[in-house]
Amino acid sequence: MNECTDKNCYVHGSVRVRGGRFTGKVVSDKGKRTVIVERSGIRFITKYQRRAKIRSKTPAHNPDCVNAKEGDIVNVGETRKLSKTKAWTVLEVLKPEAQ
């Protein structure tokens, strides 16, 4: 494991994880220390007695020591606001993308 100097890392920095957690797939890793995580599921709509597919994309902080890539399945935890859009951080990579 490489040395992490990220001050917003939940292990080596001063940020603490609290609140919600979810699992999702990384759909973009183009930002600096930022990934877009998509979670999908099925919601039942009572009025029409049908199920609908839903999905939500959330920006999350990607610490240097975790280093999630596009296509990875990751665990994400809630933190304080880190920027205008980021209030989540990647905790671990559950399943790396198949090469």
Backbone bond lengths (Angstrom), bond angles and torsions (degrees), N, CA, C in turn:
res aa  C-N    CA-C-N  psi(-1)  N-CA   C-N-CA  omega(-1)  CA-C   N-CA-C  phi
1 M - - - 1.450 - - 1.526 109.08 -
2 N 1.337 115.68 131.12 1.453 119.51 -178.21 1.530 110.51 -78.34
3 E 1.313 115.89 162.84 1.464 121.97 -179.84 1.520 109.94 -72.85
4 C 1.322 116.38 126.67 1.461 121.78 -178.18 1.524 109.06 -99.70
5 T 1.334 116.75 122.77 1.471 121.64 179.02 1.518 111.15 -111.56
6 D 1.324 117.17 14.92 1.464 122.44 -177.92 1.524 109.85 -76.61
7 K 1.344 117.36 119.86 1.472 120.19 -179.10 1.524 111.86 -72.59
8 N 1.349 118.04 -16.89 1.457 122.06 177.73 1.531 112.63 -98.41
9 C 1.328 117.93 14.92 1.459 122.15 176.90 1.527 108.56 -77.42
10 Y 1.332 117.00 137.88 1.462 119.70 -178.08 1.526 112.42 -75.68
11 V 1.341 118.82 -16.19 1.461 122.09 178.32 1.525 111.03 -97.39
12 H 1.339 116.97 -49.90 1.461 121.45 -173.11 1.525 113.70 -99.60
13 G 1.326 117.89 -9.64 1.461 121.41 -177.86 1.512 112.02 -108.62
14 S 1.341 115.40 -155.84 1.464 120.58 -174.27 1.523 113.27 -107.10
15 V 1.323 118.19 7.67 1.468 121.31 -177.64 1.531 109.59 -90.83
16 R 1.330 116.24 135.95 1.459 121.31 178.67 1.523 110.32 -110.67
17 V 1.325 116.07 144.97 1.458 121.98 179.20 1.520 108.31 -92.03
18 R 1.330 116.95 128.08 1.452 122.42 177.01 1.511 108.66 -150.99
19 G 1.316 117.05 157.88 1.459 119.93 178.48 1.512 112.36 89.87
20 G 1.337 115.56 -138.43 1.457 121.81 -172.14 1.512 114.59 -76.36
21 R 1.315 114.82 159.99 1.470 123.24 173.90 1.521 107.73 -143.34
22 F 1.333 116.17 146.84 1.457 120.04 174.85 1.517 110.05 -153.88
23 T 1.322 115.22 166.62 1.460 122.54 178.10 1.512 108.22 -112.58
24 G 1.333 117.11 138.23 1.455 120.92 179.93 1.512 111.78 -156.53
25 K 1.330 114.96 -179.20 1.465 121.86 -178.62 1.518 109.03 -110.29
26 V 1.340 116.67 135.64 1.462 121.78 177.97 1.527 108.11 -75.87
27 V 1.344 116.80 119.58 1.459 120.70 -179.35 1.526 111.74 -104.60
28 S 1.343 117.51 -14.58 1.462 120.45 177.15 1.521 108.91 -152.87
29 D 1.345 115.96 137.60 1.465 120.77 175.49 1.527 110.59 -131.21
30 K 1.323 116.52 33.62 1.463 121.03 -174.34 1.531 113.83 -79.60
31 G 1.325 117.77 -24.74 1.461 120.77 -179.01 1.518 111.93 -77.52
32 K 1.343 115.73 159.10 1.457 120.49 177.21 1.518 108.33 -75.12
33 R 1.348 116.98 116.63 1.463 124.05 -178.00 1.531 112.47 55.40
34 T 1.313 117.17 30.32 1.463 122.19 178.89 1.519 109.49 -135.75
35 V 1.328 115.99 136.73 1.458 121.38 173.12 1.523 108.16 -128.86
36 I 1.333 115.95 154.58 1.460 121.84 173.86 1.524 106.74 -103.94
37 V 1.330 115.88 120.56 1.462 121.99 -177.16 1.524 108.46 -108.46
38 E 1.340 115.22 128.66 1.460 120.44 179.64 1.520 109.43 -107.98
39 R 1.337 115.64 129.29 1.460 120.61 172.77 1.514 107.82 -115.68
40 S 1.313 116.12 137.81 1.457 120.22 -177.94 1.518 109.51 -128.92
41 G 1.321 115.28 158.21 1.455 120.18 -179.60 1.514 110.26 -169.03
42 I 1.318 115.83 -170.75 1.462 122.10 179.85 1.529 107.76 -124.06
43 R 1.317 116.33 131.06 1.463 122.27 178.05 1.522 108.69 -117.16
44 F 1.322 115.69 138.63 1.460 121.34 178.72 1.522 109.15 -89.72
45 I 1.338 117.76 126.44 1.459 122.84 178.64 1.526 107.49 -100.46
46 T 1.330 115.19 110.20 1.462 121.18 -172.26 1.517 112.67 -63.93
47 K 1.319 117.03 -41.11 1.470 120.52 -176.00 1.524 112.03 -57.88
48 Y 1.323 116.67 -41.19 1.463 120.68 -176.73 1.525 112.97 -101.54
49 Q 1.334 117.61 -1.74 1.467 122.33 -178.73 1.528 111.48 53.35
50 R 1.317 115.23 44.25 1.467 122.02 -179.16 1.521 109.95 -133.61
51 R 1.307 115.08 162.79 1.460 121.39 173.97 1.519 108.58 -103.69
52 A 1.337 115.20 145.81 1.463 120.18 178.36 1.518 109.10 -130.22
53 K 1.320 116.31 138.57 1.460 120.58 174.55 1.527 108.32 -74.64
54 I 1.325 115.90 135.63 1.459 120.47 176.75 1.521 108.33 -126.74
55 R 1.322 115.75 155.63 1.461 120.36 174.23 1.515 109.05 -151.05
56 S 1.315 114.77 151.53 1.449 121.09 -176.84 1.524 108.37 -140.64
57 K 1.319 117.48 134.38 1.463 122.30 178.20 1.514 109.21 -108.52
58 T 1.334 116.07 129.90 1.454 122.13 -175.91 1.527 109.50 -128.83
59 P 1.351 117.91 127.71 1.463 119.60 173.01 1.529 109.96 -72.24
60 A 1.323 117.16 138.41 1.464 121.34 -179.41 1.522 109.73 -138.83
61 H 1.336 115.73 148.08 1.464 121.81 177.30 1.525 108.79 -73.31
62 N 1.323 116.00 137.04 1.466 122.41 -178.38 1.528 108.21 -118.44
63 P 1.350 119.06 93.72 1.471 120.58 -178.02 1.526 111.96 -62.73
64 D 1.335 115.59 156.60 1.463 120.94 -179.45 1.526 112.08 -61.21
65 C 1.340 117.36 -33.80 1.462 120.13 -177.03 1.534 112.21 -75.41
66 V 1.333 118.60 -21.24 1.469 121.63 177.83 1.526 109.57 -90.92
67 N 1.329 117.51 -52.60 1.459 124.64 174.01 1.533 113.09 53.24
68 A 1.330 116.74 60.26 1.467 121.96 177.87 1.528 110.19 -73.94
69 K 1.305 116.39 143.15 1.462 122.85 179.99 1.522 110.28 -113.40
70 E 1.316 116.60 166.56 1.458 121.93 178.90 1.525 110.38 -60.82
71 G 1.343 116.26 131.95 1.452 122.07 -179.66 1.519 114.00 98.65
72 D 1.343 118.26 -12.02 1.464 121.58 179.60 1.522 111.02 -74.46
73 I 1.321 116.06 148.62 1.465 122.67 170.70 1.528 105.98 -95.22
74 V 1.354 117.29 125.11 1.459 121.44 -171.89 1.520 111.66 -130.93
75 N 1.348 115.18 156.38 1.460 122.84 168.96 1.526 107.13 -95.64
76 V 1.339 117.28 136.27 1.458 122.65 -177.27 1.519 108.56 -126.18
77 G 1.343 116.60 138.39 1.457 121.37 179.32 1.517 111.16 -124.81
78 E 1.325 116.18 152.38 1.466 121.80 -178.01 1.527 110.60 -82.49
79 T 1.337 116.16 140.44 1.465 123.19 177.70 1.523 108.61 -132.95
80 R 1.315 115.64 -173.42 1.462 119.06 171.08 1.524 108.32 -70.18
81 K 1.321 117.86 168.92 1.467 120.88 177.91 1.523 108.98 -63.90
82 L 1.337 116.37 127.15 1.460 122.00 178.36 1.524 111.42 -100.69
83 S 1.328 116.34 -23.93 1.459 122.24 176.50 1.521 107.23 -157.95
84 K 1.324 117.02 -167.53 1.466 120.51 -179.25 1.527 111.51 -60.96
85 T 1.325 117.52 -37.55 1.462 120.65 -174.53 1.527 113.98 -110.91
86 K 1.330 118.82 -19.35 1.464 121.01 -172.41 1.527 112.67 -97.11
87 A 1.330 115.72 123.28 1.459 121.69 172.39 1.523 109.74 -136.69
88 W 1.323 117.73 18.48 1.459 124.37 -179.91 1.520 108.58 -131.85
89 T 1.328 117.22 156.00 1.456 121.79 177.03 1.532 109.79 -137.50
90 V 1.332 115.89 146.45 1.464 121.51 178.44 1.528 107.96 -76.33
91 L 1.337 116.69 124.13 1.459 121.32 -178.52 1.523 112.01 -90.11
92 E 1.330 117.04 -43.25 1.459 120.42 -178.97 1.522 110.17 -161.18
93 V 1.313 115.08 156.73 1.462 121.52 173.88 1.515 107.51 -94.12
94 L 1.329 116.90 116.32 1.467 120.90 -178.97 1.522 111.63 -80.03
95 K 1.347 115.05 -43.50 1.464 120.20 -175.62 1.522 108.37 -143.95
96 P 1.342 117.51 109.32 1.464 119.48 177.53 1.519 111.63 -65.78
97 E 1.328 115.66 156.64 1.462 120.48 178.45 1.528 109.15 -63.48
98 A 1.329 116.08 136.95 1.458 121.09 177.21 1.515 109.13 -70.80
99 Q 1.306 116.38 128.49 1.463 121.47 -177.54 1.502 111.12 -80.98
